[in-house]
Each structure stands twice: as C-alpha cells, then as structure tokens.
Amino acid sequence: MPDVSTEFSFDPTAEVAEEVKAEGEQTAGLGPWQLAMRRLRRNKVALAFLGLFLTIVVLCFSAPLYSSWVGRGPNENNLTGKVERGGEQQDVVTPDGKPIGPGLSKEYLLGADANGRDVAVRMLYGGRNSLFVGFMSSLITAVLAVSMGLIAGYFRGKPDVVIRSGFDILWAFPVLLFAIALGSALAIGGLNLGPIEISGGSLWIPTIVIGIVYIPYLGRPVRGQVLSLREKEFVQSAEAQGMRSLRIMFGEILPNLTSTILVFSTLIIANNILTEAALSFLGAGVQPPNASWGTLISEGVDRLVTAPHLAIVPGIAIVLTVLSLNVFGDGLRDALDPRAKLRLR
Amino acid sequence: MARFAARRLVNMVFVLIAISIITFLIFYKIPGGDPVLRIAGRASNETTRAQIREDYGFNDPVYVQYGELMKKTVSGDLISYSNRVNVREELVRGLPATLSLVIGSAVIWLFFGVLFGVLSAVYAGRWPDRVITILAMIGISLPVFWLGALLLYYLTFKVSLFPAGGYVPLTEDPAGWFSHLILPWFTLSILFIGFYTRLLRSNMLDVMNEDYVRTARAKGLSERRVLGRHVMRNALIPIVTLFGLDVGAAIGGGAILTESVYDLQGIGQYVADSVGSLDLPPIMGTTLYAAFFIVLFSAIVDILYARLDPRVRLNQ
C-alpha cells in the first residue's frame, strides 16, 4: 500500500532550503521549487481541494475502523434486521425488497443495499480499492513511461525507433476496448508470467491493464523533453566527465522532468479512477467479492427505481475525488510552470 | 505533402498489422478463451471437439492460424465463433447509430467548448470565467455512464421528457431519431466540452500575451478583430487537432459507455458485447476497425495541422 500522503510532497524544496542554509548564502534568490511552493500556497482553491482529497483518502483507508465501530462488515447481509431512525424501528430491507435510504443513525448512515449490507461501510472499502487501483496504475504508467521516454530520448537511434513505434501502436489501440478485452480475458484466467502469478479476481488485473494503456500519454512528452534536454550544457559536461549513461539519465536529466511527472501523475490518477469505474461498469474491472466505486455504481444502476441512493452515493464519491484531484492538479501545473504545455489529452 | 501522405500510409499499415498481431497473441495465449468450446458448446464430447479443431484449423501452427484469420478479416468473411454472425455485417449494422451519436455530439461539444472557452478567456478572472471554470471542472470529473444512467432514469422514467433508450433510424422517423438522441448527445458531449473549454481558455491566454497581439492592439485594431483574426486563429489550432483525434476515437468505439447506457445498438455496444464474451473474430474485427479510425484521423490531423500552421514542416 503506498504512503499516499507523500505522493505530493516537495522534497527538492527542502533540499534546496537546506543547501542554502548550510552554505550561509541567505542572499541567494528563491529556487524554482520555492517559487512553485509560494505560488501553490497562494492558490487557496487548489489547497482546499487537496485537503478534500486527502480527507477522502484518510476516510477510505480507515474503512476497517469504521466497520468495527458500526459493527458491520462490508459483506455482511442483513435481510431481516431493523434499525432505529428518529426514535422508531425501521426495516433495513422491507418485505417487498426495498432497502432503507440514507438517514441519521449509527448503522446504515448511507442506507442499505438489497442484501441489507451497510452502504457506508461498503463505500469506504470500495473507495479503498478504487484509490488503490488509481494510484498503483498511475505509478506503473509513470515508472514505465519515464524509463522508456528516457531511454528513447537519450540513446536515440534504434532504441528510440523501437520505443516510439511501441508508443504509436499502443496509442492507436482504442483505450477502453483494449482495456476491456485485456481485463475480461485476465479476469477469467488470471495472469501467469513465469514467476508472476496473479489470480483472476485480483485487484492487480485492472491496475496493470489501466497502467499499461496510458503509457504513451506520458511517454511521448517525456521523450520529447529528454531529446531537447540531452543537448543542454549540463549533460555535455556530465558526459565530458565520463559519467555513465545511466547516471546521466537518472541523476542529471530525470530531476528536470519532475514537474512534468508530478503534474501528470495527479491528473492521471483522477483519470484512472474514472477508467476503473468505467471498466468495472462494463464488467472488466474489479471483480466480486471485491467492491469499488465502479462496481457499486453498476450494481446501483440496476436498482435506480427502488433505491436510487445505491447509484447516487458512489457516483458523488467519484465526482468529488476526481474533481479534487483535477483542481489540485491544475493548481500544481500553474504553480510549477505557469506556461506549461503539458496536458493529459 | 504527397511524400508525407505516402509515409503516413505505410506507417498506418504497419501499426494496424502490429495491432492485429498483438490482439491475436493476447487472445491466443489467454486461457479460458478456447474457441472450440465456444463453437461446440460446453456439453460437447471429445470427438466433436477434435473434429472442430481440425475443421477450423486450430491444430495448425500459430502463424498459419493468424494468416487465415487475417485473410478473412480483409475479405470481410470474419465470422463469430460463438453465434456465427458475420463481423462485417454487424459493424455495418451498428454504423448508423454510432455515426449519428458521434457527429451530433461532436457538433455540440465543439460549439459549446469554443463558446465557453472564449468567454472564459475574455472574462479571465471575473465571474463568468469562474462559473465556467467550475462547470468545466465538474464536467471532466463525471463518470459518463453514471451521468447517463441518472439522466435516463430521471428524465425518461420519472418525468417523461424524452423517450427511453434505443435508436430510431433517421430514414424511418427523423423526429424520433432526434428525440432519442438528445440525451446521448448531451451525455457524450459534457466531458469534451469541459476539456475544450479548459484547453481553449489557456491557449487563448497564452496567445494574448504574445507580442504580435500587443502590436495588433497598438495599431488600433478593434478588440473584435484582434480576438478574431490574431488570437483565435492561433489558439484554435490545438483544438482542431484534438477534435480530429477525439472524433476518430469516438467513431472507433470510444462511445462504448454512452451507447451501452442508452442501448443504442451501435458499434461501441457491439464491441462491449463481443469483447465481454472473449470471441476472437469480433474482437479482431472491431479492434482493427477502431484502430483504423484512430490512425486515419491522426494522419488527417497532422496534414491539417501543417495547413493551418505554416510554421510546421511535415518532413520533420
């Protein structure tokens, strides 16, 4: 499980600040990271949405705590039970199959589903899975796209031709179609590649599928940037000092790509949470018994007539999460590079 | 220009071949996709299965099987393993619905995307910009199928404003065609309107800072002329590119979610159904069909880009 709160921290800022202090050069101008931080701090809207997002993350990851406080597991059915609402006992699921809606009570805060399961508990567990898929798939995209972009842009020639054609092919693959095909195929048989064995119901299947399909979206801009960065003086001087290629790529060029990667990651997490929901809706994403906001919506859509809250609640959760990431990502882009051309699409 | 077009054509063929090979290998390798069971049914005995394996050439080497499949794809004789329906006929059958959906909503999203983008940039920092920005950010954060399902439920079942899902051919009943498509058009457009608004706004603000815009103002041109002739012309170029790519992807089955929610029986829905059943021939057919449109539109966009922006050289 990734430590999500560090995902957006600005370590380089701290480093720059320490260096400045150590050398006693208080007169030195502000570094680019400090400028960016200052700009970001002024953007109250972006910070507020970052706060909203972190709140959602913390809530979702404390799902087991909430579950034990309420005393209901995410898959615990309760067809015959009653719950106290406003001083009177009400059926969790009425005899004709209508689940209770949201209301003020410790249990069933967001209502029940057709099996009498607590929607609030399921929402938190589902949210944990949605966030997991969103984060980890973005991490996969970032790692693969950045290394491929670095190799292609730095070595040029044959590696570039191979990687660039790979990007072209992946780009031309219809994203959703490819993801559904891969997702539903793997959901049946699982993935079996030598030492790596992933069972069909695993969360890793949609994670890997989503992670792969978006590689060109970051890989192409990274490659372009590396192509121009490698002609800069600092790379030439590193080469002249006899530095190894790997060290130049990761030690010299990579730090210059940080802002691109950071902004892209924020926006791609938002995008991937939506993609996961879409895949789950089409039956090719998260598989039962695991739940995610996408599977909750698709279950809920079938019951809009009797229990509209089943579809509305997880939908609002997705909108809030994705919106907060998009707004923060926008602010981050403005802060890091006000004239940046990088866009997700 | 001709040389560039020729090279793009070669590149297109190469990409399509690569995609067909990858698709084939994925579904050849993946367990649970055994086509023999699909054809013979799960209750079949071993002799029938062996016979089918022989008849359909599943015992041949991989490359022969691939070659046979591609031959059928090109000649249009591709037939589904599970329900024996011709893939090309299914695609042709779904095309009118998909084209109606995509073209209609492309007009809507381009119009409103440009309108809101321009308003947002012209009033940058003031209240129209703020309102539009909030709406655009919400627009790009909505799960399409969720929005579609809610609209369908509340506006057709609860309040009978629109007819419930399904597609009515334009030639049979133009009014019915229109009323059935209003909600799908709107649903598909929202996301794109959000993206185009944001993109055009920031492009226009970038261009407005250019020296030539200051020069144009300094020469005393009217604000309308500065915006129309100097700012818009440049700010719209990336929008044109994006528009081409998006339309290509949407025709190529990118509207899967909207089509499924509204039961439009278009290509997207056919794709979703056949992919879900892991039936190789339809998957191959639809993937290549979709990839064809994506590659075609990106080539058109590149050529158009060079036309619109004389600074771009195609031979680069």
Interface residues (C-beta under 8 A of the other chain):
Chain A: S165 D168 I169 W171 A172 F173 P174 V175 L176 L177 F178 I180 A181 L182 S184 A185 L186 I188 G189 N192 A270 L274 A277 A278 F281 L282 G283 A284 G294 I297 S298 V301 L304 V305 P308 A311 I312 G315 I318 V319 V322 L323 N326 V327 D330 R339 R343 R345
Chain B: N11 F14 V15 L16 A18 I19 I22 T23 I26 F27 I30 P31 G32 G33 M137 I138 I140 S141 L142 P143 V144 F145 W146 A149 L150 Y153 F157 F195 R198 L199 D206 L242 A249 G252 G253 G254 I256 L257 S260 V271 A272 V275 G276 L278 I283 T286 T287 A290 A291 I294 V295 S298
